[in-house]
Amino acid sequence: MSSHIGAFALVVDDYDRAIAYYTGMLGFELREDSPRGDGKRWVLVAPPGAQTAILLAQAANDVQQACIGKQTGGRVGYFLHTDDFARDHALFLERGVKFCESPRHEPYGSVAVFEDLYGNRWDLLERRA
Protein backbone atom coordinates (compact mmCIF):
# COMPACT_ATOMS: atom_id res chain seq x y z
CA MET A 1 0.00 0.00 0.00
CA SER A 2 1.23 3.47 -0.84
CA SER A 3 -0.28 6.65 0.53
CA HIS A 4 0.63 10.25 1.20
CA ILE A 5 -0.92 13.42 2.56
CA GLY A 6 -2.34 15.22 -0.48
CA ALA A 7 -3.10 18.52 1.25
CA PHE A 8 -3.81 20.10 4.60
CA ALA A 9 -5.95 23.15 5.35
CA LEU A 10 -4.61 26.44 6.62
CA VAL A 11 -7.26 28.95 7.67
CA VAL A 12 -6.60 32.41 6.18
CA ASP A 13 -8.37 35.77 6.18
CA ASP A 14 -8.47 36.34 2.42
CA TYR A 15 -7.76 34.03 -0.52
CA ASP A 16 -5.95 36.57 -2.69
CA ARG A 17 -3.84 37.96 0.13
CA ALA A 18 -2.78 34.43 1.13
CA ILE A 19 -2.01 33.46 -2.48
CA ALA A 20 0.15 36.57 -2.87
CA TYR A 21 2.12 35.74 0.28
CA TYR A 22 2.72 32.06 -0.36
CA THR A 23 3.57 32.50 -4.05
CA GLY A 24 5.39 35.84 -3.83
CA MET A 25 7.23 35.61 -0.52
CA LEU A 26 7.82 31.85 -0.25
CA GLY A 27 7.94 31.03 -3.96
CA PHE A 28 5.19 28.41 -3.84
CA GLU A 29 3.22 27.47 -6.95
CA LEU A 30 -0.49 28.15 -7.27
CA ARG A 31 -1.72 24.66 -8.13
CA GLU A 32 -5.45 25.34 -8.23
CA ASP A 33 -7.90 28.19 -7.70
CA SER A 34 -11.43 27.00 -8.45
CA PRO A 35 -14.72 28.62 -7.43
CA ARG A 36 -16.95 26.48 -5.20
CA GLY A 37 -19.98 28.80 -4.94
CA ASP A 38 -21.07 31.23 -2.24
CA GLY A 39 -17.71 33.02 -2.52
CA LYS A 40 -15.78 29.90 -1.54
CA ARG A 41 -12.79 28.72 -3.55
CA TRP A 42 -10.59 25.62 -3.65
CA VAL A 43 -7.10 27.14 -3.49
CA LEU A 44 -4.03 24.90 -3.40
CA VAL A 45 -0.44 26.15 -3.14
CA ALA A 46 2.75 24.12 -2.77
CA PRO A 47 6.50 24.41 -3.07
CA PRO A 48 7.69 23.56 -6.59
CA GLY A 49 7.88 19.78 -6.96
CA ALA A 50 6.17 19.04 -3.64
CA GLN A 51 3.67 16.23 -3.36
CA THR A 52 1.72 17.77 -0.48
CA ALA A 53 -0.16 21.04 -0.99
CA ILE A 54 -1.71 23.57 1.35
CA LEU A 55 -5.42 24.25 1.00
CA LEU A 56 -5.87 27.95 1.74
CA ALA A 57 -9.26 27.98 3.46
CA GLN A 58 -10.77 31.42 3.95
CA ALA A 59 -12.40 31.73 7.37
CA ALA A 60 -16.18 31.47 7.07
CA ASN A 61 -17.22 32.50 10.60
CA ASP A 62 -15.96 34.06 13.82
CA VAL A 63 -14.71 30.76 15.27
CA GLN A 64 -12.56 30.11 12.18
CA GLN A 65 -11.42 33.75 12.10
CA ALA A 66 -10.19 33.42 15.70
CA CYS A 67 -8.00 30.44 14.68
CA ILE A 68 -6.04 32.29 12.01
CA GLY A 69 -2.36 32.20 12.96
CA LYS A 70 -3.04 30.08 16.03
CA GLN A 71 -3.73 26.70 14.48
CA THR A 72 -0.84 25.04 16.32
CA GLY A 73 -1.07 26.94 19.61
CA GLY A 74 2.08 29.00 19.01
CA ARG A 75 4.31 26.00 18.27
CA VAL A 76 6.18 25.48 15.05
CA GLY A 77 3.59 23.56 13.09
CA TYR A 78 4.94 23.53 9.54
CA PHE A 79 8.29 22.38 8.20
CA LEU A 80 9.60 23.64 4.88
CA HIS A 81 12.50 21.45 3.79
CA THR A 82 15.12 22.86 1.44
CA ASP A 83 18.15 21.49 -0.36
CA ASP A 84 20.05 24.77 0.19
CA PHE A 85 19.36 26.49 3.50
CA ALA A 86 21.72 29.44 2.92
CA ARG A 87 20.19 30.22 -0.48
CA ASP A 88 16.58 30.07 0.70
CA HIS A 89 17.21 31.87 3.98
CA ALA A 90 18.88 34.75 2.09
CA LEU A 91 16.09 34.81 -0.50
CA PHE A 92 13.37 34.86 2.17
CA LEU A 93 15.14 37.68 4.02
CA GLU A 94 15.38 39.63 0.76
CA ARG A 95 11.65 39.16 0.19
CA GLY A 96 10.80 40.32 3.70
CA VAL A 97 9.92 37.03 5.38
CA LYS A 98 9.92 37.55 9.17
CA PHE A 99 12.39 35.25 10.93
CA CYS A 100 12.02 34.73 14.68
CA GLU A 101 15.63 33.70 15.21
CA SER A 102 19.03 33.53 13.61
CA PRO A 103 19.93 30.34 11.75
CA ARG A 104 21.00 27.42 13.93
CA HIS A 105 23.16 24.49 12.92
CA GLU A 106 21.93 21.47 14.82
CA PRO A 107 23.02 17.82 14.59
CA TYR A 108 19.97 17.15 12.38
CA GLY A 109 20.58 20.12 10.05
CA SER A 110 20.38 23.87 9.53
CA VAL A 111 17.18 25.54 10.71
CA ALA A 112 15.55 28.89 11.41
CA VAL A 113 11.99 29.61 12.54
CA PHE A 114 9.95 32.09 10.53
CA GLU A 115 6.39 33.35 10.73
CA ASP A 116 4.04 33.45 7.79
CA LEU A 117 1.65 36.29 7.01
CA TYR A 118 -0.64 35.22 9.85
CA GLY A 119 1.91 34.42 12.55
CA ASN A 120 1.97 30.66 11.99
CA ARG A 121 5.43 29.40 12.86
CA TRP A 122 7.46 27.42 10.31
CA ASP A 123 10.88 25.79 10.30
CA LEU A 124 13.01 26.42 7.24
CA LEU A 125 15.11 23.29 7.40
CA GLU A 126 17.93 21.65 5.49
CA ARG A 127 18.37 18.18 6.95
CA ARG A 128 21.76 16.58 7.23
CA ALA A 129 22.28 13.44 5.16
C-alpha positions as YAML, in Angstrom:
chain: A
units: angstrom
residues:
- id: 1
  name: MET
  ca: [0.00, 0.00, 0.00]
- id: 2
  name: SER
  ca: [1.23, 3.47, -0.84]
- id: 3
  name: SER
  ca: [-0.28, 6.65, 0.53]
- id: 4
  name: HIS
  ca: [0.63, 10.25, 1.20]
- id: 5
  name: ILE
  ca: [-0.92, 13.42, 2.56]
- id: 6
  name: GLY
  ca: [-2.34, 15.22, -0.48]
- id: 7
  name: ALA
  ca: [-3.10, 18.52, 1.25]
- id: 8
  name: PHE
  ca: [-3.81, 20.10, 4.60]
- id: 9
  name: ALA
  ca: [-5.95, 23.15, 5.35]
- id: 10
  name: LEU
  ca: [-4.61, 26.44, 6.62]
- id: 11
  name: VAL
  ca: [-7.26, 28.95, 7.67]
- id: 12
  name: VAL
  ca: [-6.60, 32.41, 6.18]
- id: 13
  name: ASP
  ca: [-8.37, 35.77, 6.18]
- id: 14
  name: ASP
  ca: [-8.47, 36.34, 2.42]
- id: 15
  name: TYR
  ca: [-7.76, 34.03, -0.52]
- id: 16
  name: ASP
  ca: [-5.95, 36.57, -2.69]
- id: 17
  name: ARG
  ca: [-3.84, 37.96, 0.13]
- id: 18
  name: ALA
  ca: [-2.78, 34.43, 1.13]
- id: 19
  name: ILE
  ca: [-2.01, 33.46, -2.48]
- id: 20
  name: ALA
  ca: [0.15, 36.57, -2.87]
- id: 21
  name: TYR
  ca: [2.12, 35.74, 0.28]
- id: 22
  name: TYR
  ca: [2.72, 32.06, -0.36]
- id: 23
  name: THR
  ca: [3.57, 32.50, -4.05]
- id: 24
  name: GLY
  ca: [5.39, 35.84, -3.83]
- id: 25
  name: MET
  ca: [7.23, 35.61, -0.52]
- id: 26
  name: LEU
  ca: [7.82, 31.85, -0.25]
- id: 27
  name: GLY
  ca: [7.94, 31.03, -3.96]
- id: 28
  name: PHE
  ca: [5.19, 28.41, -3.84]
- id: 29
  name: GLU
  ca: [3.22, 27.47, -6.95]
- id: 30
  name: LEU
  ca: [-0.49, 28.15, -7.27]
- id: 31
  name: ARG
  ca: [-1.72, 24.66, -8.13]
- id: 32
  name: GLU
  ca: [-5.45, 25.34, -8.23]
- id: 33
  name: ASP
  ca: [-7.90, 28.19, -7.70]
- id: 34
  name: SER
  ca: [-11.43, 27.00, -8.45]
- id: 35
  name: PRO
  ca: [-14.72, 28.62, -7.43]
- id: 36
  name: ARG
  ca: [-16.95, 26.48, -5.20]
- id: 37
  name: GLY
  ca: [-19.98, 28.80, -4.94]
- id: 38
  name: ASP
  ca: [-21.07, 31.23, -2.24]
- id: 39
  name: GLY
  ca: [-17.71, 33.02, -2.52]
- id: 40
  name: LYS
  ca: [-15.78, 29.90, -1.54]
- id: 41
  name: ARG
  ca: [-12.79, 28.72, -3.55]
- id: 42
  name: TRP
  ca: [-10.59, 25.62, -3.65]
- id: 43
  name: VAL
  ca: [-7.10, 27.14, -3.49]
- id: 44
  name: LEU
  ca: [-4.03, 24.90, -3.40]
- id: 45
  name: VAL
  ca: [-0.44, 26.15, -3.14]
- id: 46
  name: ALA
  ca: [2.75, 24.12, -2.77]
- id: 47
  name: PRO
  ca: [6.50, 24.41, -3.07]
- id: 48
  name: PRO
  ca: [7.69, 23.56, -6.59]
- id: 49
  name: GLY
  ca: [7.88, 19.78, -6.96]
- id: 50
  name: ALA
  ca: [6.17, 19.04, -3.64]
- id: 51
  name: GLN
  ca: [3.67, 16.23, -3.36]
- id: 52
  name: THR
  ca: [1.72, 17.77, -0.48]
- id: 53
  name: ALA
  ca: [-0.16, 21.04, -0.99]
- id: 54
  name: ILE
  ca: [-1.71, 23.57, 1.35]
- id: 55
  name: LEU
  ca: [-5.42, 24.25, 1.00]
- id: 56
  name: LEU
  ca: [-5.87, 27.95, 1.74]
- id: 57
  name: ALA
  ca: [-9.26, 27.98, 3.46]
- id: 58
  name: GLN
  ca: [-10.77, 31.42, 3.95]
- id: 59
  name: ALA
  ca: [-12.40, 31.73, 7.37]
- id: 60
  name: ALA
  ca: [-16.18, 31.47, 7.07]
- id: 61
  name: ASN
  ca: [-17.22, 32.50, 10.60]
- id: 62
  name: ASP
  ca: [-15.96, 34.06, 13.82]
- id: 63
  name: VAL
  ca: [-14.71, 30.76, 15.27]
- id: 64
  name: GLN
  ca: [-12.56, 30.11, 12.18]
- id: 65
  name: GLN
  ca: [-11.42, 33.75, 12.10]
- id: 66
  name: ALA
  ca: [-10.19, 33.42, 15.70]
- id: 67
  name: CYS
  ca: [-8.00, 30.44, 14.68]
- id: 68
  name: ILE
  ca: [-6.04, 32.29, 12.01]
- id: 69
  name: GLY
  ca: [-2.36, 32.20, 12.96]
- id: 70
  name: LYS
  ca: [-3.04, 30.08, 16.03]
- id: 71
  name: GLN
  ca: [-3.73, 26.70, 14.48]
- id: 72
  name: THR
  ca: [-0.84, 25.04, 16.32]
- id: 73
  name: GLY
  ca: [-1.07, 26.94, 19.61]
- id: 74
  name: GLY
  ca: [2.08, 29.00, 19.01]
- id: 75
  name: ARG
  ca: [4.31, 26.00, 18.27]
- id: 76
  name: VAL
  ca: [6.18, 25.48, 15.05]
- id: 77
  name: GLY
  ca: [3.59, 23.56, 13.09]
- id: 78
  name: TYR
  ca: [4.94, 23.53, 9.54]
- id: 79
  name: PHE
  ca: [8.29, 22.38, 8.20]
- id: 80
  name: LEU
  ca: [9.60, 23.64, 4.88]
- id: 81
  name: HIS
  ca: [12.50, 21.45, 3.79]
- id: 82
  name: THR
  ca: [15.12, 22.86, 1.44]
- id: 83
  name: ASP
  ca: [18.15, 21.49, -0.36]
- id: 84
  name: ASP
  ca: [20.05, 24.77, 0.19]
- id: 85
  name: PHE
  ca: [19.36, 26.49, 3.50]
- id: 86
  name: ALA
  ca: [21.72, 29.44, 2.92]
- id: 87
  name: ARG
  ca: [20.19, 30.22, -0.48]
- id: 88
  name: ASP
  ca: [16.58, 30.07, 0.70]
- id: 89
  name: HIS
  ca: [17.21, 31.87, 3.98]
- id: 90
  name: ALA
  ca: [18.88, 34.75, 2.09]
- id: 91
  name: LEU
  ca: [16.09, 34.81, -0.50]
- id: 92
  name: PHE
  ca: [13.37, 34.86, 2.17]
- id: 93
  name: LEU
  ca: [15.14, 37.68, 4.02]
- id: 94
  name: GLU
  ca: [15.38, 39.63, 0.76]
- id: 95
  name: ARG
  ca: [11.65, 39.16, 0.19]
- id: 96
  name: GLY
  ca: [10.80, 40.32, 3.70]
- id: 97
  name: VAL
  ca: [9.92, 37.03, 5.38]
- id: 98
  name: LYS
  ca: [9.92, 37.55, 9.17]
- id: 99
  name: PHE
  ca: [12.39, 35.25, 10.93]
- id: 100
  name: CYS
  ca: [12.02, 34.73, 14.68]
- id: 101
  name: GLU
  ca: [15.63, 33.70, 15.21]
- id: 102
  name: SER
  ca: [19.03, 33.53, 13.61]
- id: 103
  name: PRO
  ca: [19.93, 30.34, 11.75]
- id: 104
  name: ARG
  ca: [21.00, 27.42, 13.93]
- id: 105
  name: HIS
  ca: [23.16, 24.49, 12.92]
- id: 106
  name: GLU
  ca: [21.93, 21.47, 14.82]
- id: 107
  name: PRO
  ca: [23.02, 17.82, 14.59]
- id: 108
  name: TYR
  ca: [19.97, 17.15, 12.38]
- id: 109
  name: GLY
  ca: [20.58, 20.12, 10.05]
- id: 110
  name: SER
  ca: [20.38, 23.87, 9.53]
- id: 111
  name: VAL
  ca: [17.18, 25.54, 10.71]
- id: 112
  name: ALA
  ca: [15.55, 28.89, 11.41]
- id: 113
  name: VAL
  ca: [11.99, 29.61, 12.54]
- id: 114
  name: PHE
  ca: [9.95, 32.09, 10.53]
- id: 115
  name: GLU
  ca: [6.39, 33.35, 10.73]
- id: 116
  name: ASP
  ca: [4.04, 33.45, 7.79]
- id: 117
  name: LEU
  ca: [1.65, 36.29, 7.01]
- id: 118
  name: TYR
  ca: [-0.64, 35.22, 9.85]
- id: 119
  name: GLY
  ca: [1.91, 34.42, 12.55]
- id: 120
  name: ASN
  ca: [1.97, 30.66, 11.99]
- id: 121
  name: ARG
  ca: [5.43, 29.40, 12.86]
- id: 122
  name: TRP
  ca: [7.46, 27.42, 10.31]
- id: 123
  name: ASP
  ca: [10.88, 25.79, 10.30]
- id: 124
  name: LEU
  ca: [13.01, 26.42, 7.24]
- id: 125
  name: LEU
  ca: [15.11, 23.29, 7.40]
- id: 126
  name: GLU
  ca: [17.93, 21.65, 5.49]
- id: 127
  name: ARG
  ca: [18.37, 18.18, 6.95]
- id: 128
  name: ARG
  ca: [21.76, 16.58, 7.23]
- id: 129
  name: ALA
  ca: [22.28, 13.44, 5.16]
...
